[in-house]
Amino acid sequence: MAAKKAFVIRIDPQILESIEKWAADEFRSTNGQLEWIITNALKNAGRYKQTKANDE
């Protein structure tokens, strides 16, 4: 598994609440849901470079 880097995020409480609910609906952690949302946004924008480390 690729190493992951931790960072702090400031987010509107209503947005966070919505993400937490969405994550629960899809049986993911809030962190996992945020990572999924960001990854999909990057792929849709054509800015996600898939590497061997990402595949594992």
Residue, then its C-alpha position, 0 to 999 in steps of 0.5 A: m500500500a502506498a504511503k499516505k500523507a496527513f494534512v489539516i483541512r478547514i471545512d464548513p461544518q454543514i459540508l462536513e456533516s453532509i460528507e459524513k452522512w454520505a460516507a455512512d451511506e456508502f460504508r466508508s470513513t469520512n476520510g475515505q469518502l473525502e479521498w474518493i471525492i477528490t480522486n474522482a474530481l481529479k480523474n474527471a478533470g484529467r489531472y489524475k496520473q495513475t502510477k504503479a503505487n496507486d494501483e496496489 
